[in-house]
Amino acid sequence: MNKLKVGIIQQANSANVDDNCNRLAQRIGKLAQQGAQLIVLQELHNSLYFCQTENVDLFNLASPIPGKDTEFYSKVAKDNGVVLVTSLFEKRAAGLYHNTAVVFEKDGSIAGKYRKMHIPDDPAYYEKFYFTPGDLGFHPIQTSVGKLGVQVCWDQWYPEGARLMALQGAEILIYPTAIGWESSDTDDEKARQREAWITVQRGHAVANGLPVITVNRVGHEPDPSGQTNGIQFWGSSFVAGPQGEFIVQASSDKEEDILTEIDLERSENVRRWWPFLRDRRIEEFTPLTKRFID
């Protein structure tokens, strides 16, 4: 049986970048000691979620790739002998920045990177101010633990990216995430938002016959502008199997380090039972490249 031990880290962050990073390093070490082979972190895990406001000074949080951030996590991956999925604020050039997932091999080398393709621009999520849309396409990253279909947060709402990863042999779909509630929403609306977020990603698992790993941040982060009451990140990180079944799910309000196991052979069996890839009518899908069909 092809079993993979996976660690996920759901963390509440502060404004102290060094503290956030050092706590992550310690937690990665503990999961590695428990046998984790693959560890996945949340979106933009080094800092607070800075996109609540538009502030040019916050570009100082970014780092080139390779650079100081990749050096830090390269050492962490190598010291612990794990494949590590990180989410970094990439400075590509002056005035050109990306929201970039970097995957480290267990020897500390960079196995690959993915630049976030879908960039939101909503109240408290002003990401278009900071991030240029990705230009690396949807391509899985080959590692010693398998081929990883890594995307980032807002990408998780789009079935096309998941499908393109699956069609290129991804064995797991992975989504580092930063999403939560604004306090003015009703409890009913909050529940609908969270359940929609969970459901759409479980749908990617079902439609592609692949496990999904989603890691979200947790805790309240204030809006520096005071225009909103900040974001209460809803945690709820989870691992789902290839039929959308929950393997594990974290709480909505606590930091958690979770070790679980994925049976990669199960994807093979599920795809034999439900051969969705076989039955796709690809000759009829050309209109999907249009923005809207009038």
C-alpha positions as CSV (number, residue, x, y, z in Angstrom):
1,M,0.0,0.0,0.0
2,N,1.2,3.4,-0.9
3,K,0.7,5.3,2.3
4,L,1.9,8.9,2.9
5,K,2.1,10.6,6.3
6,V,1.0,14.2,6.0
7,G,1.3,17.0,8.5
8,I,-0.7,20.2,8.4
9,I,-0.1,23.3,10.5
10,Q,-3.0,25.7,11.3
11,Q,-1.4,28.8,13.0
12,A,-2.6,32.1,14.3
13,N,-0.1,34.8,13.4
14,S,1.2,38.0,14.9
15,A,3.0,41.0,13.5
16,N,6.3,39.5,14.6
17,V,7.6,37.8,11.5
18,D,10.6,36.1,13.2
19,D,8.3,34.7,15.9
20,N,5.8,33.3,13.3
21,C,8.6,31.7,11.3
22,N,10.4,30.2,14.4
23,R,7.1,28.8,15.7
24,L,6.5,27.2,12.3
25,A,10.0,25.7,12.4
26,Q,9.4,24.2,15.8
27,R,6.0,22.8,14.8
28,I,7.4,21.3,11.6
29,G,10.1,19.6,13.7
30,K,7.6,18.0,16.0
31,L,5.5,16.7,13.1
32,A,8.6,15.3,11.4
33,Q,9.5,13.5,14.6
34,Q,6.1,11.9,14.5
35,G,6.8,10.6,11.0
36,A,5.4,13.3,8.7
37,Q,6.9,13.0,5.2
38,L,5.0,15.9,3.7
39,I,4.1,19.1,5.6
40,V,1.8,21.8,4.3
41,L,1.6,25.4,5.6
42,Q,-1.1,28.1,5.3
43,E,-1.1,31.0,2.8
44,L,1.4,33.9,3.5
45,H,2.4,32.2,6.8
46,N,5.3,34.5,7.6
47,S,3.3,37.5,8.6
48,L,-0.2,38.8,9.3
49,Y,-2.5,38.8,6.3
50,F,-1.4,42.2,5.1
51,C,-3.9,42.6,2.2
52,Q,-6.6,44.0,4.4
53,T,-5.3,47.5,3.4
54,E,-3.3,49.0,0.5
55,N,0.0,50.2,1.9
56,V,3.2,50.5,-0.2
57,D,5.4,50.0,2.8
58,L,4.1,46.4,3.1
59,F,6.0,45.4,0.0
60,N,9.0,45.3,2.3
61,L,7.7,42.0,3.6
62,A,8.5,40.4,0.2
63,S,11.7,38.5,-0.6
64,P,13.3,37.3,-3.8
65,I,13.2,33.6,-4.7
66,P,15.8,32.4,-3.9
67,G,16.3,34.7,-1.0
68,K,16.2,34.9,2.8
69,D,12.8,33.2,3.1
70,T,13.7,30.3,0.9
71,E,17.0,29.9,2.7
72,F,15.1,29.6,6.0
73,Y,12.6,27.0,4.8
74,S,15.2,25.1,2.8
75,K,17.1,24.6,6.1
76,V,14.0,23.6,7.9
77,A,13.1,21.0,5.2
78,K,16.6,19.6,5.1
79,D,17.0,19.5,8.9
80,N,13.8,17.5,9.3
81,G,14.0,15.5,6.1
82,V,10.5,16.4,4.9
83,V,8.9,17.7,1.7
84,L,7.6,21.2,2.7
85,V,4.9,23.3,1.0
86,T,5.3,27.0,1.8
87,S,3.5,30.1,0.7
88,L,5.7,33.2,0.3
89,F,5.5,36.8,-0.8
90,E,7.8,36.9,-3.8
91,K,9.7,40.0,-4.9
92,R,10.4,39.3,-8.6
93,A,11.6,42.8,-9.4
94,A,11.0,46.3,-8.1
95,G,7.2,46.9,-8.5
96,L,6.6,43.3,-9.5
97,Y,5.4,40.8,-6.8
98,H,3.7,37.5,-6.6
99,N,1.9,35.3,-4.1
100,T,4.0,32.2,-4.6
101,A,3.9,28.7,-3.2
102,V,7.4,27.1,-3.0
103,V,7.9,23.4,-2.5
104,F,11.1,22.2,-0.9
105,E,12.5,18.7,-1.3
106,K,13.6,16.8,1.8
107,D,17.2,17.7,1.0
108,G,16.4,21.4,1.1
109,S,16.4,22.0,-2.6
110,I,13.6,23.8,-4.3
111,A,11.5,21.2,-6.1
112,G,9.3,23.9,-7.8
113,K,7.1,26.9,-7.3
114,Y,3.6,28.0,-8.3
115,R,2.5,31.6,-8.6
116,K,-1.1,32.3,-7.6
117,M,-3.2,32.6,-10.7
118,H,-6.5,34.0,-9.5
119,I,-6.1,37.2,-7.5
120,P,-9.1,38.6,-5.6
121,D,-10.0,42.2,-5.0
122,D,-12.7,42.5,-2.4
123,P,-13.1,44.4,0.9
124,A,-10.4,43.3,3.3
125,Y,-8.8,41.2,0.5
126,Y,-7.0,43.8,-1.6
127,E,-4.7,41.3,-3.2
128,K,-4.6,42.9,-6.7
129,F,-2.7,45.8,-5.1
130,Y,0.1,43.5,-4.1
131,F,0.2,40.5,-6.4
132,T,0.7,40.2,-10.2
133,P,-1.3,37.1,-11.5
134,G,0.9,34.1,-11.9
135,D,2.5,33.3,-15.2
136,L,3.8,29.7,-14.5
137,G,0.6,28.0,-15.5
138,F,-1.0,25.1,-13.7
139,H,1.7,22.4,-13.5
140,P,2.2,19.9,-10.7
141,I,5.5,19.7,-8.9
142,Q,7.4,16.4,-8.8
143,T,8.8,15.5,-5.4
144,S,10.1,12.4,-3.7
145,V,6.6,11.8,-2.1
146,G,4.7,12.3,-5.4
147,K,3.5,14.8,-7.9
148,L,1.9,17.7,-6.0
149,G,-0.8,19.9,-7.6
150,V,-0.2,23.1,-5.6
151,Q,-2.4,26.2,-5.9
152,V,-3.2,29.0,-3.5
153,C,-6.4,30.1,-1.8
154,W,-8.6,31.9,-4.3
155,D,-7.5,29.4,-6.9
156,Q,-9.5,26.8,-4.9
157,W,-12.8,28.1,-6.2
158,Y,-12.0,27.3,-9.8
159,P,-12.4,23.7,-11.1
160,E,-10.3,24.4,-14.1
161,G,-7.0,24.6,-12.2
162,A,-7.7,21.4,-10.3
163,R,-8.5,19.6,-13.6
164,L,-5.4,20.8,-15.4
165,M,-3.3,19.6,-12.5
166,A,-5.0,16.2,-12.5
167,L,-4.6,15.9,-16.3
168,Q,-0.8,16.3,-15.8
169,G,-0.5,13.6,-13.3
170,A,-0.9,15.3,-10.0
171,E,-1.4,12.8,-7.2
172,I,-2.6,15.3,-4.5
173,L,-4.2,18.7,-4.8
174,I,-2.9,21.2,-2.2
175,Y,-4.3,24.6,-1.3
176,P,-2.5,26.9,1.2
177,T,-5.2,29.4,2.3
178,A,-6.1,32.5,4.2
179,I,-9.9,33.0,4.4
180,G,-12.3,34.0,7.1
181,W,-15.3,36.0,8.2
182,E,-16.0,39.7,8.5
183,S,-17.9,40.4,11.7
184,S,-20.8,42.2,10.1
185,D,-22.0,39.0,8.4
186,T,-24.9,37.1,10.1
187,D,-24.2,33.7,11.6
188,D,-26.2,32.0,8.9
189,E,-24.2,33.8,6.2
190,K,-20.9,32.8,7.9
191,A,-22.0,29.2,8.0
192,R,-22.9,29.3,4.3
193,Q,-19.5,30.8,3.3
194,R,-17.5,28.2,5.3
195,E,-19.6,25.3,4.0
196,A,-19.3,26.5,0.4
197,W,-15.5,26.7,0.8
198,I,-15.3,23.2,2.1
199,T,-17.8,21.8,-0.5
200,V,-16.1,23.2,-3.6
201,Q,-12.8,21.7,-2.6
202,R,-14.3,18.4,-1.7
203,G,-15.8,18.6,-5.2
204,H,-12.3,18.9,-6.7
205,A,-11.4,15.7,-4.9
206,V,-14.5,13.9,-6.3
207,A,-14.3,15.2,-9.8
208,N,-10.6,14.3,-10.2
209,G,-10.4,11.2,-8.0
210,L,-7.6,12.8,-5.9
211,P,-6.9,13.6,-2.2
212,V,-7.1,17.3,-1.3
213,I,-5.1,19.1,1.4
214,T,-6.3,22.5,2.4
215,V,-4.5,24.5,5.2
216,N,-6.1,27.7,6.4
217,R,-4.9,30.2,9.0
218,V,-6.9,30.8,12.2
219,G,-7.4,33.6,14.7
220,H,-8.5,37.3,14.5
221,E,-6.4,39.9,12.7
222,P,-7.5,43.5,13.0
223,D,-7.9,45.9,10.0
224,P,-5.2,48.5,10.4
225,S,-7.3,51.1,8.6
226,G,-10.2,50.6,11.0
227,Q,-12.7,50.5,8.1
228,T,-13.8,47.0,9.0
229,N,-13.6,44.9,12.2
230,G,-10.8,42.8,10.7
231,I,-11.0,39.1,9.7
232,Q,-11.7,36.2,11.9
233,F,-9.9,33.4,10.0
234,W,-12.0,30.3,10.2
235,G,-9.3,27.6,10.3
236,S,-11.1,24.3,9.4
237,S,-8.1,23.0,7.6
238,F,-8.8,19.5,6.2
239,V,-7.6,16.6,4.3
240,A,-10.2,14.8,2.0
241,G,-9.9,11.6,0.1
242,P,-10.6,11.0,-3.6
243,Q,-14.3,10.6,-3.0
244,G,-14.4,13.8,-1.0
245,E,-14.5,12.0,2.3
246,F,-13.0,13.7,5.3
247,I,-9.8,12.1,6.5
248,V,-9.2,14.8,9.1
249,Q,-10.5,18.3,9.8
250,A,-9.2,21.0,12.2
251,S,-11.3,23.3,14.4
252,S,-12.5,26.7,13.4
253,D,-10.9,28.6,16.3
254,K,-7.7,26.9,17.5
255,E,-4.1,26.4,16.4
256,E,-3.5,22.8,15.5
257,D,-0.8,20.6,14.2
258,I,-2.3,17.4,12.7
259,L,-0.6,14.3,11.4
260,T,-2.7,12.1,9.2
261,E,-2.2,9.4,6.5
262,I,-3.2,9.4,2.9
263,D,-3.6,6.2,0.9
264,L,-2.4,7.1,-2.6
265,E,-3.4,3.8,-4.0
266,R,-7.1,4.6,-3.2
267,S,-7.1,7.2,-6.0
268,E,-6.3,4.4,-8.5
269,N,-9.2,2.4,-7.3
270,V,-11.6,5.3,-7.2
271,R,-10.8,6.2,-10.7
272,R,-11.4,2.7,-11.9
273,W,-14.9,2.8,-10.3
274,W,-15.7,6.3,-11.5
275,P,-13.7,6.8,-14.8
276,F,-14.6,10.5,-15.2
277,L,-11.4,11.2,-17.2
278,R,-12.4,8.4,-19.6
279,D,-15.8,9.9,-20.3
280,R,-14.9,13.6,-20.7
281,R,-16.2,15.0,-24.0
282,I,-13.1,17.0,-24.6
283,E,-14.1,17.9,-28.2
284,E,-17.0,19.9,-26.8
285,F,-15.0,21.9,-24.2
286,T,-13.5,24.6,-26.5
287,P,-16.0,27.3,-25.4
288,L,-14.6,27.1,-21.9
289,T,-11.8,29.4,-23.0
290,K,-14.4,32.2,-23.5
291,R,-15.1,34.7,-20.7
292,F,-18.8,34.2,-21.2
293,I,-21.0,32.6,-23.9
294,D,-23.6,35.0,-25.2
